[in-house]
């Protein structure tokens, strides 16, 4: 089959969607499909990514990198200009592209799936899959950037609803996201949705390289790692209060990444009440396993308002590294689902400072507990969150969508 993936970012960019798109593209190429990726030359950070490239395994991946101004995420105006350039050039590319059997569109930038529907308008045999990583306009609504129920919100919801009801299949990341999409756009809960969680490659995290943390120097501080984006959908006040209570304990809170909260996190560094607080910028993907191996506990946070809108992908690398997880956020998220199912950490609510303190004190006191939770985390990764589990699920979904008969009734074209 001829398959195209649409996403603004692609490897070697460090954006999670770039890494996941590349993983799926290579998998489909290995299965013998002809795979095209339509990405941009810009990156998650404001740097230039190399020009048009091609990759080959048992099949081929043709990466078409479109020009954008490459302003990155630092300023909203620059990000919108990047979006606009990519929208226009992606639409032109999809209109000129040879008929594709399946087009898989991610959600960076928002609503880019509309360009996949343009391709299907010219080639009625094509099928469109929306791989829904983020929810718009719900995300900016809950961040306070636009008012829910206001004119921009109503227009965007109307347009997004048309897109949702026009695609042939939707892939979302957890049950909370599925419920949100069905409630907001399903008109009776009839959107064709399948849940496939994000993943990490098993080869990048071999079991043989997961350290035995129970054998570490007892004088070594417990390292609590937050790795990745710290955006508006995350919450750190609970952790800050917990860290202050634990200032006399052998514990180090390490933050590696970037995002909206990063200046605030950096401001906490060096405070007398926070002697064990360390902040640094992103590291390359190939350095992630070593970073995780040095940690003892993973931290993941989510604001209540982000329920169903965001599904933090850092969970999967944390589990792959055999790290117990301290999750602070609402029930029903992908993190809460994993910890409830596999018992590999603590899922606490925002504001539960005492619960976070108790959990971390327990891990400081008991290397055996750390080791047991770590074994459960690794088991969760191998059973549900590695590429060996998720990529075959994608292959089955694509085969089913592509085999829809020619007379398959497609919904009406979207309207704003």
Backbone torsions as a table, in degrees:
resi	resn	phi	psi	omega
1	UNK	NA	156.1	171.2
2	UNK	-98.0	122.1	-174.4
3	UNK	-129.8	134.3	176.8
4	UNK	-119.0	138.5	171.9
5	UNK	-110.6	134.0	-179.3
6	UNK	-113.6	118.2	173.8
7	UNK	-162.9	140.8	-178.1
8	UNK	-62.2	-33.2	-176.0
9	UNK	-111.7	147.3	179.0
10	UNK	-154.3	152.7	178.0
11	UNK	-51.5	142.4	14.3
12	UNK	-86.2	12.6	177.4
13	UNK	-60.9	152.8	-173.4
14	UNK	-91.8	-4.4	-179.8
15	UNK	-57.4	138.1	178.7
16	UNK	-54.1	-39.6	179.1
17	UNK	-65.6	-32.4	177.6
18	UNK	-64.4	-44.5	-178.3
19	UNK	-67.5	-43.0	-179.3
20	UNK	-67.7	-41.5	178.0
21	UNK	-61.1	-41.6	179.4
22	UNK	-65.8	-39.3	178.8
23	UNK	-61.7	-45.6	179.4
24	UNK	-67.6	-40.9	-179.7
25	UNK	-60.6	-45.9	-179.9
26	UNK	-64.9	-38.4	178.5
27	UNK	-62.1	-46.0	-179.8
28	UNK	-65.7	-35.9	176.7
29	UNK	-64.8	-41.1	178.2
30	UNK	-62.8	-28.6	177.6
31	UNK	-77.5	-4.6	176.4
32	UNK	101.7	3.1	178.3
33	UNK	-79.4	154.7	172.9
34	UNK	-92.0	115.4	-169.2
35	UNK	-115.3	131.3	174.6
36	UNK	-117.7	139.0	174.9
37	UNK	-118.8	128.7	176.0
38	UNK	-108.6	104.0	-176.5
39	UNK	-126.7	-172.2	178.3
40	UNK	-114.2	167.3	175.3
41	UNK	-83.3	-13.7	176.6
42	UNK	-81.7	173.4	-177.2
43	UNK	-133.6	175.5	176.8
44	UNK	-57.8	-37.4	171.3
45	UNK	-102.5	157.1	-174.1
46	UNK	-75.4	69.4	176.9
47	UNK	-134.0	161.6	-179.9
48	UNK	-88.4	134.1	173.7
49	UNK	-98.6	147.4	-176.3
50	UNK	-53.2	156.3	-176.5
51	UNK	-69.7	-166.8	-174.2
52	UNK	-54.0	131.8	-179.3
53	UNK	-134.1	167.0	171.9
54	UNK	-130.5	151.6	177.6
55	UNK	-128.0	153.8	178.0
56	UNK	-142.8	132.7	169.8
57	UNK	-123.6	-119.7	173.8
58	UNK	-82.0	-16.3	171.6
59	UNK	-121.6	-143.5	179.6
60	UNK	-145.1	150.5	172.5
61	UNK	-124.0	115.2	177.7
62	UNK	-99.4	110.4	-177.0
63	UNK	-97.7	115.1	179.6
64	UNK	-104.8	111.0	-176.5
65	UNK	-99.5	119.4	-176.9
66	UNK	-92.5	148.9	179.6
67	UNK	-67.9	135.8	167.4
68	UNK	-140.3	162.4	-178.6
69	UNK	-65.4	-18.0	176.7
70	UNK	64.7	44.8	176.6
71	UNK	-79.4	-23.8	-179.7
72	UNK	78.8	-161.1	-172.8
73	UNK	-97.8	-0.1	-170.5
74	UNK	-63.0	-40.6	-177.4
75	UNK	-127.6	142.9	-176.6
76	UNK	-61.6	-42.4	-178.1
77	UNK	-62.4	-43.8	178.0
78	UNK	-63.0	-40.8	178.8
79	UNK	-63.1	-41.6	-180.0
80	UNK	-65.6	-36.6	176.8
81	UNK	-66.7	-39.4	174.1
82	UNK	-59.0	-46.1	179.1
83	UNK	-57.7	-49.2	-175.7
84	UNK	-59.8	-45.9	179.4
85	UNK	-61.0	-42.1	-178.5
86	UNK	-68.9	-40.5	176.4
87	UNK	-54.1	-52.2	-173.6
88	UNK	-64.9	-47.2	-176.9
89	UNK	-73.4	-32.5	175.9
90	UNK	-66.7	-40.9	177.4
91	UNK	-60.4	-45.5	178.5
92	UNK	-61.9	-42.0	179.3
93	UNK	-64.2	-44.7	-177.9
94	UNK	-68.1	-32.0	177.5
95	UNK	-69.3	-31.6	-176.8
96	UNK	-93.1	-9.6	-174.5
97	UNK	-71.8	141.0	173.0
98	UNK	-54.8	149.4	-177.4
99	UNK	-51.0	127.1	177.4
100	UNK	-103.0	144.0	176.3
101	UNK	-72.8	-41.6	179.8
102	UNK	-140.6	133.9	171.8
103	UNK	-114.3	124.7	179.5
104	UNK	-108.3	116.5	-178.0
105	UNK	-110.0	129.6	171.1
106	UNK	-86.2	-166.5	-173.8
107	UNK	-119.4	26.5	171.9
108	UNK	-120.4	112.8	-3.0
109	UNK	-77.1	170.0	179.5
110	UNK	-55.6	141.4	173.7
111	UNK	69.3	13.7	-180.0
112	UNK	-65.6	-16.3	176.7
113	UNK	-59.6	-20.8	177.3
114	UNK	-58.7	-32.6	179.2
115	UNK	-71.6	-29.6	174.3
116	UNK	-67.6	-37.8	178.2
117	UNK	-68.3	-29.6	173.3
118	UNK	-61.4	-42.2	178.4
119	UNK	-61.9	-43.1	179.8
120	UNK	-67.2	-28.4	177.6
121	UNK	-61.8	-35.4	178.0
122	UNK	-83.7	-27.4	-175.0
123	UNK	-128.6	87.7	-170.0
124	UNK	-65.4	-15.0	177.0
125	UNK	-80.7	-11.4	-179.9
126	UNK	-72.3	154.5	177.7
127	UNK	-122.1	148.2	-176.3
128	UNK	-121.1	127.9	175.8
129	UNK	-114.5	126.5	175.1
130	UNK	-97.0	114.6	177.0
131	UNK	-94.4	94.9	-167.3
132	UNK	-85.2	97.3	180.0
133	UNK	-86.0	-31.7	-177.6
134	UNK	-138.8	158.0	-177.8
135	UNK	-113.7	120.9	178.5
136	UNK	-126.2	136.9	11.4
137	UNK	-91.0	12.2	-176.1
138	UNK	-59.9	-39.8	-178.7
139	UNK	-61.4	-52.4	177.4
140	UNK	-66.7	-28.5	175.1
141	UNK	-61.3	-48.9	-175.5
142	UNK	-74.0	-20.1	174.5
143	UNK	-84.2	-3.6	179.2
144	UNK	82.0	12.3	-178.0
145	UNK	-80.6	-32.6	172.4
146	UNK	-134.2	155.3	-175.9
147	UNK	-88.5	126.6	176.4
148	UNK	-62.5	128.9	-178.4
149	UNK	92.4	-13.1	176.1
150	UNK	-72.9	172.5	-176.4
151	UNK	-59.0	-49.2	178.0
152	UNK	-58.2	-40.7	179.6
153	UNK	-62.5	-45.5	-178.6
154	UNK	-64.6	-41.0	179.6
155	UNK	-64.4	-44.8	-178.9
156	UNK	-67.2	-38.9	177.7
157	UNK	-65.7	-39.2	177.9
158	UNK	-63.6	-43.9	178.8
159	UNK	-65.0	-45.1	-179.0
160	UNK	-64.6	-38.2	177.3
161	UNK	-61.3	-40.1	176.3
162	UNK	-61.7	-41.2	177.8
163	UNK	-64.2	-47.3	-177.9
164	UNK	-58.4	-41.2	-177.0
165	UNK	-81.8	-4.9	-179.7
166	UNK	-99.2	-22.3	-178.8
167	UNK	-76.2	162.3	-178.2
168	UNK	-86.1	-25.1	-179.1
169	UNK	-156.9	143.2	174.6
170	UNK	-118.6	133.7	171.9
171	UNK	-110.9	123.7	174.8
172	UNK	-123.5	174.5	-162.1
173	UNK	-99.8	-22.4	178.8
174	UNK	-159.5	174.9	-176.7
175	UNK	-65.0	-35.6	-180.0
176	UNK	-64.6	-39.6	178.3
177	UNK	-67.4	-40.5	177.7
178	UNK	-60.0	-45.3	179.3
179	UNK	-61.9	-41.1	180.0
180	UNK	-63.5	-46.2	-178.0
181	UNK	-65.6	-42.1	179.2
182	UNK	-65.1	-41.2	-178.3
183	UNK	-67.2	-39.5	-174.2
184	UNK	-86.7	-27.7	-171.4
185	UNK	-132.3	-4.6	-168.9
186	UNK	-80.8	-18.9	-177.8
187	UNK	48.9	59.8	-178.8
188	UNK	104.2	9.9	176.5
189	UNK	74.5	32.7	-174.6
190	UNK	-106.7	16.8	175.8
191	UNK	-70.2	139.4	179.6
192	UNK	-79.4	88.3	-173.7
193	UNK	-113.8	137.5	169.7
194	UNK	-127.8	138.0	178.0
195	UNK	-90.9	122.1	170.4
196	UNK	-131.6	112.3	-178.6
197	UNK	-69.2	158.9	172.3
198	UNK	-67.9	173.2	-169.9
199	UNK	-152.2	173.7	168.0
200	UNK	-128.8	151.8	180.0
201	UNK	-71.3	132.4	178.3
202	UNK	-60.8	-36.1	-178.0
203	UNK	-65.5	-28.0	179.5
204	UNK	-75.9	-21.3	-177.5
205	UNK	-129.1	65.1	179.7
206	UNK	-63.1	145.5	-177.7
207	UNK	-59.9	-30.7	-177.9
208	UNK	-65.2	-19.8	-178.0
209	UNK	-98.8	2.9	175.7
210	UNK	-78.0	118.9	-174.0
211	UNK	-71.6	152.7	172.5
212	UNK	-84.7	95.5	-173.6
213	UNK	-72.8	-15.1	178.4
214	UNK	-71.4	-16.3	-177.3
215	UNK	-98.9	9.9	-177.9
216	UNK	-75.6	158.8	179.4
217	UNK	-53.9	121.5	-178.8
218	UNK	-62.5	-18.6	178.2
219	UNK	-83.8	-9.3	-178.9
220	UNK	-73.8	136.6	178.3
221	UNK	-67.5	151.0	173.5
222	UNK	-70.3	123.7	-177.3
223	UNK	-99.3	115.4	177.1
224	UNK	-101.4	117.5	-172.0
225	UNK	-109.3	128.4	165.4
226	UNK	-111.4	118.1	-173.7
227	UNK	-127.0	122.9	177.2
228	UNK	123.2	-157.7	-175.7
229	UNK	-73.8	135.0	173.2
230	UNK	-116.0	80.4	-173.8
231	UNK	-96.3	-170.7	-175.5
232	UNK	-65.2	-19.8	-179.4
233	UNK	-83.4	0.2	-177.7
234	UNK	-105.9	160.8	-175.8
235	UNK	-129.8	132.4	-177.7
236	UNK	-128.0	-3.3	-179.9
237	UNK	-62.9	-39.7	179.2
238	UNK	-61.9	-45.4	179.6
239	UNK	-64.4	-40.7	-179.7
240	UNK	-58.8	-46.3	179.2
241	UNK	-63.4	-37.8	177.4
242	UNK	-65.0	-44.8	-179.5
243	UNK	-60.9	-38.2	178.6
244	UNK	-63.8	-37.9	177.6
245	UNK	-67.8	-26.4	-176.2
246	UNK	-101.1	16.8	-173.1
247	UNK	-62.1	-23.4	179.5
248	UNK	-93.7	4.0	-178.4
249	UNK	-96.9	157.1	177.0
250	UNK	-76.4	81.9	-174.5
251	UNK	-146.2	141.1	178.7
252	UNK	-125.8	123.6	175.0
253	UNK	-97.4	114.1	-175.9
254	UNK	-113.8	129.6	179.6
255	UNK	-118.7	124.6	-179.1
256	UNK	-130.4	113.7	-179.2
257	UNK	158.9	-132.8	-178.0
258	UNK	-175.2	-171.9	178.0
259	UNK	122.9	-177.2	-174.2
260	UNK	-57.8	-37.6	-177.2
261	UNK	-81.2	-6.7	-169.5
262	UNK	-61.9	-45.2	177.1
263	UNK	-58.2	-39.0	178.6
264	UNK	-64.8	-42.8	178.5
265	UNK	-62.8	-39.5	179.0
266	UNK	-65.8	-33.3	179.6
267	UNK	-65.1	-26.9	-178.9
268	UNK	-76.5	-22.0	-177.0
269	UNK	-66.3	130.7	179.5
270	UNK	94.3	-7.6	176.9
271	UNK	-66.3	141.1	179.4
272	UNK	-58.8	-31.6	-179.8
273	UNK	-76.5	-7.5	-177.9
274	UNK	-131.7	68.3	-178.2
275	UNK	-67.6	-26.4	-179.5
276	UNK	-107.5	67.5	-175.8
277	UNK	-138.3	115.9	-172.9
278	UNK	-131.2	131.3	-176.0
279	UNK	-129.1	131.7	175.6
280	UNK	-146.3	164.0	-175.3
281	UNK	-80.7	179.4	-178.1
282	UNK	-54.6	150.9	171.5
283	UNK	-116.5	155.7	177.2
284	UNK	-59.7	154.9	-176.3
285	UNK	-56.7	-38.6	-176.4
286	UNK	-71.9	-11.2	176.1
287	UNK	-92.9	-6.6	-176.9
288	UNK	-61.1	-45.3	-179.6
289	UNK	-57.0	-41.4	179.5
290	UNK	-66.7	-38.8	177.7
291	UNK	-61.4	-45.0	-179.3
292	UNK	-69.5	-36.2	-179.3
293	UNK	-63.9	-28.7	-179.6
294	UNK	-80.1	-12.3	-178.5
295	UNK	-88.3	164.2	176.8
296	UNK	-115.5	-27.1	-178.0
297	UNK	-143.4	141.7	174.8
298	UNK	-101.7	141.6	176.5
299	UNK	-112.9	132.6	174.4
300	UNK	-135.6	133.4	179.6
301	UNK	-128.0	156.5	179.0
302	UNK	-155.9	130.4	175.6
303	UNK	-71.2	151.4	178.8
304	UNK	-58.2	-35.8	-178.5
305	UNK	-68.8	-13.7	-179.8
306	UNK	-91.5	1.7	-179.7
307	UNK	-58.3	124.2	179.9
308	UNK	83.5	-17.1	-177.5
309	UNK	-94.3	-36.0	-179.5
310	UNK	-123.2	149.7	177.2
311	UNK	-137.6	89.0	-172.1
312	UNK	-55.3	122.7	-177.1
313	UNK	-83.6	-9.7	178.4
314	UNK	-63.8	-19.8	178.5
315	UNK	-52.3	-41.4	-168.2
316	UNK	-72.8	-39.8	176.0
317	UNK	-69.4	-33.6	176.4
318	UNK	-61.7	-45.7	178.3
319	UNK	-66.3	-39.2	-179.2
320	UNK	-59.8	-35.1	-179.0
321	UNK	-83.0	4.2	179.5
322	UNK	68.0	37.0	-178.3
323	UNK	-98.1	128.2	166.8
324	UNK	-57.7	146.4	-174.4
325	UNK	-115.7	128.2	167.7
326	UNK	-100.8	110.3	-179.0
327	UNK	-108.2	129.6	177.3
328	UNK	-121.3	109.8	-176.4
329	UNK	171.9	-169.4	-175.6
330	UNK	-78.6	163.5	172.9
331	UNK	-73.7	155.6	174.8
332	UNK	88.9	-6.0	177.8
333	UNK	-75.4	171.7	177.5
334	UNK	-62.4	-32.0	179.3
335	UNK	-69.5	-48.5	179.6
336	UNK	-60.8	-40.2	178.0
337	UNK	-59.6	-45.2	-177.8
338	UNK	-66.2	-45.2	-177.4
339	UNK	-69.1	-34.6	177.2
340	UNK	-69.1	-41.4	-177.7
341	UNK	-70.7	-41.5	-171.4
342	UNK	-108.8	-7.3	176.5
343	UNK	59.4	45.1	-173.4
344	UNK	-111.9	27.4	177.9
345	UNK	168.1	-155.5	-179.6
346	UNK	-124.0	127.1	176.0
347	UNK	-107.2	108.0	-174.4
348	UNK	-117.4	159.4	-179.9
349	UNK	-89.3	155.6	176.7
350	UNK	-58.4	133.2	-178.5
351	UNK	95.1	-8.7	-178.7
352	UNK	-83.9	72.2	-178.4
353	UNK	-65.4	-42.7	-178.3
354	UNK	-62.8	-39.9	179.3
355	UNK	-64.8	-41.7	178.1
356	UNK	-65.0	-42.5	178.9
357	UNK	-61.8	-44.9	-178.9
358	UNK	-62.9	-42.5	-179.4
359	UNK	-62.9	-45.8	-177.7
360	UNK	-70.6	-37.1	175.6
361	UNK	-61.8	-38.7	178.1
362	UNK	-62.9	-39.2	179.3
363	UNK	-71.7	-35.2	176.1
364	UNK	-61.5	-40.8	-174.7
365	UNK	-79.9	-21.9	-171.0
366	UNK	-131.1	95.0	172.8
367	UNK	-59.1	-31.4	-179.9
368	UNK	-64.6	-40.8	177.5
369	UNK	-65.0	-41.4	176.8
370	UNK	-58.4	-43.9	-178.0
371	UNK	-65.7	-41.4	-179.0
372	UNK	-66.6	-45.5	177.7
373	UNK	-63.9	-34.7	176.7
374	UNK	-64.4	-40.2	177.4
375	UNK	-63.7	-39.5	178.3
376	UNK	-66.9	-37.0	178.4
377	UNK	-62.4	-45.5	179.7
378	UNK	-63.7	-38.7	177.6
379	UNK	-61.8	-42.0	178.1
380	UNK	-60.3	-43.8	178.9
381	UNK	-59.2	-48.6	-175.9
382	UNK	-68.6	-30.2	-177.0
383	UNK	-85.7	-27.0	-170.4
384	UNK	-139.9	-21.4	-167.4
385	UNK	-126.1	19.5	174.8
386	UNK	-108.3	163.3	-176.1
387	UNK	-63.5	-24.7	179.2
388	UNK	-67.0	-20.3	177.5
389	UNK	-97.5	-40.7	-171.2
390	UNK	-86.1	-37.2	-178.3
391	UNK	-64.2	-41.7	173.7
392	UNK	-59.8	-34.0	176.7
393	UNK	-63.8	-39.3	176.0
394	UNK	-65.0	-41.2	179.9
395	UNK	-60.6	-43.3	179.0
396	UNK	-64.5	-40.7	179.2
397	UNK	-63.5	-45.4	-178.4
398	UNK	-63.6	-41.6	178.8
399	UNK	-62.1	-40.6	-179.9
400	UNK	-66.9	-43.9	-179.1
401	UNK	-65.0	-42.4	-178.0
402	UNK	-67.0	-25.2	-177.0
403	UNK	-87.7	2.9	176.0
404	UNK	-56.8	134.0	-177.1
405	UNK	-63.1	158.3	-176.7
406	UNK	-58.3	-28.6	-179.9
407	UNK	-87.7	11.6	-179.9
408	UNK	-55.7	123.6	-176.7
409	UNK	-72.7	111.7	179.0
410	UNK	-89.8	143.3	178.5
411	UNK	-63.7	167.0	-179.5
412	UNK	-66.3	156.5	179.5
413	UNK	-61.3	147.4	-178.0
414	UNK	-68.1	150.4	174.5
415	UNK	-135.4	147.2	-178.3
416	UNK	-66.8	NA	NA
